Amino acid sequence: MARWKIKNVSVSGVAMAVPKNVVKTAELGLLSQEESDVFDNTVGIKSRHIAPDSMCASDMCQAAAEKLLEELGWERDSIDVLLFESVTGDYRTPPTSCVLQDRLGLSENCFSMDIPMGCCGCMYAITVAGNLLTSGNVKRALLLIGDTALRMGSMKDKSRVPLFGDCGTAVALEYDETAHDIIVDFHTYGKGYEALMTPHGGFRHPATPESFEYEDFGNGIVRAPIHTLINGMNVFSFAISRPPKSIEKFLADYNINRDTDIDYFLIHQANKMIVDRIVKKLKFPQEKVPYNLEEFGNLGGASIPSLMVTRIADQLRTKETTLLMSSFGLGLSWGTMCLKTKPMVISEIVFL
């Protein structure tokens, strides 16, 4: 069973960077005004930050990291682990984490690694770094989580374009013998991998001239094999079934009371319909479920850290806070995490 109880690791801070450019749904040019209004109200995404072509996920993550390191007062050579979680790295090779090690001026003794896990990325990064830190062999880790997901798809595909925004985040972890345990539970359903995928461009289907030929699938869905696709119905069915069942079992197995033991439920901001359905199915107190997708859209792995920065920053800065996190996406993969934080650094949003 893919479960861990990670000891001696605390979250010391979180930061977030987004492009200044904000685009409302109607301004995308894919939906009529009436369709845009319906989309805004049902899917719940009214605007998103979109990066220019010259800006990569690594640029936003670096900006968030620079801000966070300054406010934490961490020396660059004190960082032992650097993880970059993204499906939009700078290059196919080398790993972007290695590039960022140099750009951030970190020590050559720093362990660097890329993790391309999409919407579950934050929890994967915390799990990997947490297991590296738990023994005390290394003391500090910097997790950089972000994507320019919009750029992966066809800008003529109205089933995908309105859903995503661009963002980069930084999460600081530290060895701390007084920290509360971090409990993690992960699952994978690889049989469903085709629901979220980029068909061409890898070594199974290398890019050819045909990879860039557009096909009209009807209903405003126009894309080429080089573009990322979403099978909306399959993803919706997956998201409202498997993750809630795992959360329910997780709560029962660890004797966690959803009404009294948890301060906030941080659910991956895929879209409002999915989050609402999960909240209703699990009977979560609505006042404990923050949303920010209306102004940022689906931010992939950066979704959960962005909630921490934009919706519960004051609480996290000043009080011990118990968080239950749930994310789901590429793979298909999903997971649940429970952690109790101490007062930490939460930086103001960096606009690029």
C-alpha positions as CSV (number, residue, x, y, z in Angstrom):
1,M,0.0,0.0,0.0
2,A,1.4,3.4,-1.0
3,R,1.1,5.0,2.4
4,W,3.7,6.9,4.4
5,K,3.8,8.5,7.8
6,I,6.6,11.1,7.4
7,K,8.2,12.2,10.7
8,N,10.4,15.2,11.5
9,V,9.4,17.4,8.5
10,S,7.7,20.7,8.6
11,V,6.5,23.1,5.9
12,S,8.3,26.4,6.5
13,G,6.9,28.6,3.8
14,V,5.0,28.9,0.5
15,A,5.2,31.5,-2.3
16,M,3.5,32.0,-5.6
17,A,4.2,33.8,-8.9
18,V,1.8,34.4,-11.8
19,P,2.0,36.4,-15.1
20,K,0.4,39.9,-15.0
21,N,-1.7,39.1,-18.0
22,V,-5.2,38.3,-17.0
23,V,-7.7,37.0,-19.6
24,K,-11.4,36.5,-18.9
25,T,-13.3,33.6,-20.4
26,A,-15.1,35.7,-23.0
27,E,-11.8,37.2,-24.1
28,L,-10.5,33.9,-25.2
29,G,-12.6,34.1,-28.4
30,L,-13.7,30.5,-28.2
31,L,-17.2,30.9,-26.6
32,S,-20.1,33.2,-27.3
33,Q,-21.0,35.6,-24.5
34,E,-23.9,33.4,-23.5
35,E,-21.6,30.3,-23.5
36,S,-19.0,32.2,-21.5
37,D,-21.6,33.2,-18.8
38,V,-22.7,29.6,-18.5
39,F,-19.1,28.4,-18.3
40,D,-18.2,31.0,-15.7
41,N,-21.1,29.9,-13.5
42,T,-20.9,26.1,-13.9
43,V,-17.2,25.4,-14.3
44,G,-16.5,28.4,-12.1
45,I,-13.4,29.7,-13.9
46,K,-14.0,33.3,-14.8
47,S,-10.4,34.4,-15.5
48,R,-6.9,33.1,-15.6
49,H,-3.3,34.4,-15.7
50,I,-1.6,33.6,-19.1
51,A,2.2,33.7,-19.6
52,P,3.7,35.1,-22.7
53,D,5.6,32.7,-25.0
54,S,8.9,33.9,-23.6
55,M,8.0,32.9,-20.0
56,C,8.4,29.3,-18.8
57,A,7.2,27.6,-15.6
58,S,10.8,27.7,-14.4
59,D,10.8,31.5,-14.5
60,M,7.7,31.8,-12.4
61,C,9.0,29.1,-9.9
62,Q,12.3,30.9,-9.7
63,A,10.6,34.2,-8.9
64,A,8.5,32.5,-6.2
65,A,11.6,30.8,-4.8
66,E,13.6,34.1,-4.7
67,K,10.8,35.8,-2.8
68,L,10.4,32.9,-0.3
69,L,14.1,32.4,0.3
70,E,14.5,36.1,1.1
71,E,11.6,36.1,3.6
72,L,12.7,32.9,5.2
73,G,16.3,34.2,5.5
74,W,17.7,30.9,4.2
75,E,21.3,30.8,2.9
76,R,21.4,29.3,-0.6
77,D,24.0,26.8,0.4
78,S,21.8,25.4,3.2
79,I,19.4,23.9,0.7
80,D,20.1,20.2,0.2
81,V,17.2,19.2,-2.0
82,L,15.7,20.9,-5.0
83,L,12.7,19.3,-6.7
84,F,11.0,20.8,-9.8
85,E,7.5,19.4,-10.4
86,S,6.1,20.3,-13.8
87,V,5.0,18.8,-17.1
88,T,6.3,21.9,-18.9
89,G,10.0,21.9,-18.3
90,D,12.4,24.1,-20.2
91,Y,13.8,21.2,-22.3
92,R,13.3,17.5,-22.9
93,T,16.8,17.2,-21.4
94,P,18.5,18.2,-19.2
95,P,16.2,18.2,-16.1
96,T,15.0,21.7,-15.4
97,S,15.8,21.2,-11.7
98,C,19.5,21.2,-12.7
99,V,19.1,24.4,-14.6
100,L,17.3,26.0,-11.6
101,Q,20.1,24.9,-9.2
102,D,22.4,27.1,-11.1
103,R,20.0,30.0,-11.6
104,L,19.1,30.1,-7.9
105,G,22.8,29.9,-6.9
106,L,22.4,26.8,-4.9
107,S,25.3,24.6,-3.8
108,E,26.8,22.0,-6.1
109,N,26.1,19.5,-3.2
110,C,22.3,20.0,-3.8
111,F,20.3,16.9,-4.8
112,S,18.2,18.0,-7.8
113,M,15.3,16.1,-9.5
114,D,12.4,16.7,-11.8
115,I,8.9,15.2,-11.1
116,P,6.4,15.4,-14.0
117,M,3.2,14.4,-12.2
118,G,0.8,17.1,-13.1
119,C,-2.2,17.9,-10.8
120,C,-0.9,15.6,-8.0
121,G,2.5,17.2,-8.3
122,C,2.6,19.1,-5.0
123,M,1.7,16.1,-2.9
124,Y,4.2,13.9,-4.9
125,A,6.9,16.5,-4.2
126,I,6.2,16.8,-0.5
127,T,6.2,13.0,-0.3
128,V,9.6,12.6,-2.1
129,A,11.3,15.4,-0.3
130,G,9.7,14.4,3.1
131,N,11.1,10.9,2.8
132,L,14.5,12.4,2.0
133,L,14.4,14.7,5.0
134,T,12.9,12.4,7.6
135,S,16.1,10.8,8.8
136,G,18.0,14.1,9.2
137,N,20.6,13.3,6.6
138,V,19.5,16.4,4.7
139,K,17.9,19.4,6.4
140,R,16.2,21.7,3.9
141,A,14.3,21.2,0.7
142,L,12.9,23.6,-1.9
143,L,10.0,22.3,-4.0
144,L,9.3,24.3,-7.2
145,I,5.8,23.5,-8.6
146,G,4.3,25.1,-11.7
147,D,3.3,24.8,-15.3
148,T,2.5,26.8,-18.4
149,A,-0.3,24.3,-19.1
150,L,-2.3,26.5,-21.4
151,R,0.5,26.3,-24.0
152,M,0.4,22.5,-24.1
153,G,-2.9,22.4,-25.9
154,S,-4.5,23.8,-29.0
155,M,-5.8,27.3,-28.6
156,K,-8.7,26.2,-30.9
157,D,-9.8,23.6,-28.4
158,K,-12.7,25.0,-26.3
159,S,-12.8,21.8,-24.2
160,R,-9.4,22.6,-22.7
161,V,-8.3,26.2,-23.2
162,P,-10.8,27.8,-20.7
163,L,-9.8,25.5,-17.9
164,F,-6.1,26.3,-17.3
165,G,-4.0,29.1,-16.0
166,D,-0.2,29.6,-15.6
167,C,1.6,29.7,-12.3
168,G,4.7,28.9,-10.4
169,T,5.0,28.1,-6.7
170,A,7.7,27.4,-4.1
171,V,7.3,25.3,-1.0
172,A,10.0,25.1,1.7
173,L,10.4,22.0,3.8
174,E,12.7,21.6,6.8
175,Y,13.9,18.8,9.1
176,D,12.2,19.5,12.4
177,E,12.1,16.9,15.2
178,T,9.1,18.7,16.8
179,A,7.0,18.5,13.6
180,H,3.7,16.7,13.4
181,D,3.6,13.6,11.2
182,I,2.6,14.0,7.6
183,I,0.3,11.2,6.5
184,V,0.2,10.4,2.8
185,D,-1.9,7.9,0.7
186,F,-1.4,7.5,-3.1
187,H,-3.1,5.5,-5.8
188,T,-2.6,4.9,-9.6
189,Y,-5.1,3.7,-12.3
190,G,-2.8,3.5,-15.3
191,K,-5.5,1.8,-17.4
192,G,-7.1,5.3,-17.7
193,Y,-4.0,7.1,-18.9
194,E,-5.5,8.1,-22.2
195,A,-8.0,10.4,-20.6
196,L,-5.3,13.0,-20.1
197,M,-2.5,12.8,-22.5
198,T,-0.3,14.3,-25.2
199,P,-0.4,11.7,-28.0
200,H,2.6,12.8,-30.0
201,G,6.0,14.2,-29.1
202,G,7.4,11.4,-26.9
203,F,9.4,8.4,-28.0
204,R,6.3,6.2,-28.5
205,H,5.0,8.6,-31.1
206,P,7.8,11.1,-32.1
207,A,6.8,14.4,-33.6
208,T,6.3,14.2,-37.4
209,P,4.7,16.7,-39.9
210,E,1.4,14.9,-39.3
211,S,1.7,15.7,-35.6
212,F,0.9,19.3,-36.3
213,E,-2.1,18.7,-38.6
214,Y,-5.3,20.0,-37.0
215,E,-8.4,17.9,-36.9
216,D,-11.9,19.2,-36.2
217,F,-13.7,16.9,-33.8
218,G,-16.8,19.0,-33.7
219,N,-18.3,21.0,-30.8
220,G,-15.5,23.6,-31.0
221,I,-12.7,21.0,-30.4
222,V,-9.9,21.5,-33.0
223,R,-6.5,20.1,-32.2
224,A,-3.5,18.2,-33.5
225,P,-1.8,15.1,-32.1
226,I,1.0,17.2,-30.7
227,H,-1.5,18.9,-28.3
228,T,-2.7,17.7,-24.9
229,L,-6.2,16.4,-24.8
230,I,-8.8,15.9,-22.1
231,N,-11.5,13.3,-22.3
232,G,-13.9,15.4,-20.1
233,M,-16.4,12.7,-19.3
234,N,-13.8,10.1,-18.3
235,V,-12.0,12.6,-16.2
236,F,-15.1,13.8,-14.5
237,S,-16.3,10.3,-13.7
238,F,-12.8,9.4,-12.3
239,A,-12.5,12.6,-10.2
240,I,-15.9,12.2,-8.5
241,S,-15.5,8.5,-7.7
242,R,-12.1,7.2,-6.9
243,P,-10.6,10.2,-4.9
244,P,-13.7,10.5,-2.6
245,K,-13.7,6.8,-1.8
246,S,-10.0,7.0,-0.9
247,I,-10.6,10.1,1.3
248,E,-13.4,8.4,3.1
249,K,-11.2,5.3,3.8
250,F,-8.3,7.6,4.8
251,L,-10.5,9.4,7.3
252,A,-11.7,6.2,8.8
253,D,-8.3,4.4,8.9
254,Y,-6.7,7.3,10.8
255,N,-9.8,8.1,12.9
256,I,-9.9,11.7,11.6
257,N,-13.2,13.6,12.3
258,R,-13.9,15.8,9.3
259,D,-15.9,18.3,11.4
260,T,-13.6,18.8,14.3
261,D,-10.1,17.7,13.4
262,I,-9.5,19.5,10.1
263,D,-9.2,23.3,9.7
264,Y,-9.3,23.3,5.9
265,F,-9.9,20.9,3.0
266,L,-7.6,21.8,0.1
267,I,-9.0,20.1,-3.0
268,H,-7.3,20.3,-6.4
269,Q,-9.1,23.1,-8.2
270,A,-10.0,21.2,-11.4
271,N,-13.3,22.9,-11.9
272,K,-16.2,23.9,-9.7
273,M,-18.5,21.0,-10.6
274,I,-15.9,18.4,-9.6
275,V,-15.0,20.2,-6.3
276,D,-18.6,20.8,-5.4
277,R,-19.5,17.1,-6.1
278,I,-16.6,15.9,-3.9
279,V,-17.5,18.3,-1.1
280,K,-21.2,17.2,-1.2
281,K,-20.4,13.5,-1.4
282,L,-18.1,13.7,1.6
283,K,-20.2,16.1,3.6
284,F,-17.3,18.5,4.1
285,P,-18.2,21.8,5.9
286,Q,-18.4,24.3,3.0
287,E,-16.8,27.0,5.1
288,K,-13.7,24.9,5.4
289,V,-13.3,24.4,1.6
290,P,-11.5,27.4,-0.1
291,Y,-11.8,28.0,-3.8
292,N,-9.6,30.1,-6.0
293,L,-10.3,28.7,-9.5
294,E,-12.6,31.6,-10.4
295,E,-9.6,33.9,-10.8
296,F,-6.8,31.4,-11.5
297,G,-8.3,28.4,-13.2
298,N,-6.8,24.9,-13.0
299,L,-3.1,25.4,-12.0
300,G,-2.1,21.7,-12.1
301,G,0.3,20.8,-9.3
302,A,0.4,24.4,-8.2
303,S,-3.3,24.4,-7.3
304,I,-2.9,23.4,-3.6
305,P,0.0,25.7,-2.8
306,S,-1.9,28.5,-4.6
307,L,-4.8,28.0,-2.2
308,M,-2.5,28.4,0.7
309,V,-1.2,31.7,-0.6
310,T,-4.4,33.2,-1.9
311,R,-7.1,32.0,0.5
312,I,-5.7,31.0,4.0
313,A,-2.5,32.9,4.2
314,D,-3.3,34.8,7.4
315,Q,-4.3,31.6,9.2
316,L,-1.1,29.8,8.1
317,R,1.1,32.7,9.1
318,T,-0.2,32.9,12.7
319,K,-1.6,29.5,13.8
320,E,-1.1,25.8,13.8
321,T,-3.4,24.6,11.0
322,T,-4.5,21.1,10.1
323,L,-4.9,20.5,6.4
324,L,-6.4,17.7,4.5
325,M,-5.3,17.8,0.8
326,S,-6.8,15.9,-2.1
327,S,-5.4,15.9,-5.7
328,F,-6.1,13.9,-8.8
329,G,-5.0,13.9,-12.4
330,L,-2.4,12.6,-14.9
331,G,-1.8,8.9,-14.9
332,L,-4.5,8.6,-13.7
333,S,-3.2,9.2,-10.2
334,W,-4.7,10.5,-7.0
335,G,-3.8,11.0,-3.4
336,T,-4.8,12.3,0.1
337,M,-2.5,14.0,2.5
338,C,-3.0,15.2,6.1
339,L,-0.5,17.6,7.7
340,K,-0.5,19.9,10.7
341,T,1.5,23.1,10.1
342,K,3.2,25.4,12.4
343,P,3.1,29.2,11.8
344,M,5.0,29.7,8.5
345,V,6.1,32.3,6.0
346,I,3.4,32.9,3.3
347,S,4.7,35.4,0.7
348,E,2.6,37.9,-1.2
349,I,1.9,37.0,-4.8
350,V,4.7,37.9,-7.2
351,F,3.4,39.3,-10.5
352,L,5.6,39.0,-13.5
